[in-house]
């Protein structure tokens, strides 16, 4: 049991250059997460631009509603949401917790 826990600890705490490389595909949770962050930043910029545009249209008395950005944002969020479903369903599950607790290493006198 002790050798098994040592092996598990050594594997978990390996430096990054010694860990086994993982296969990265274009369709991964990492890429989807980065896409969501970038989309959020773009959304904030577009919202500020649109707010300023509408503000000045109201001030001049010639407000014209434009729903195209709303439909574009809706479509992008739906596509990214649909892409996240397979990633959530097929993700690697964490290993189950062992039934016997791992005992800490005992210190030996010098």
Rosetta blueprint (number, residue, H / E / L):
1 X L
2 X H
3 X H
4 X H
5 X H
6 X H
7 X H
8 X H
9 X H
10 X H
11 X H
12 X H
13 X L
14 X L
15 X L
16 X H
17 X H
18 X H
19 X L
20 X L
21 X L
22 X L
23 X L
24 X L
25 X L
26 X L
27 X L
28 X L
29 X H
30 X H
31 X H
32 X H
33 X H
34 X H
35 X H
36 X H
37 X H
38 X H
39 X H
40 X H
41 X H
42 X H
43 X H
44 X H
45 X H
46 X H
47 X H
48 X H
49 X H
50 X H
51 X H
52 X H
53 X H
54 X H
55 X H
56 X H
57 X H
58 X H
59 X H
60 X H
61 X L
62 X L
63 X L
64 X L
65 X L
66 X L
67 X L
68 X H
69 X H
70 X H
71 X H
72 X H
73 X H
74 X H
75 X H
76 X H
77 X H
78 X H
79 X H
80 X H
81 X H
82 X H
83 X H
84 X H
85 X H
86 X H
87 X H
88 X H
89 X H
90 X L
91 X L
92 X L
93 X L
94 X L
95 X L
96 X L
97 X L
98 X L
99 X L
100 X L
101 X L
102 X L
103 X L
104 X L
105 X L
106 X L
107 X L
108 X L
109 X L
110 X L
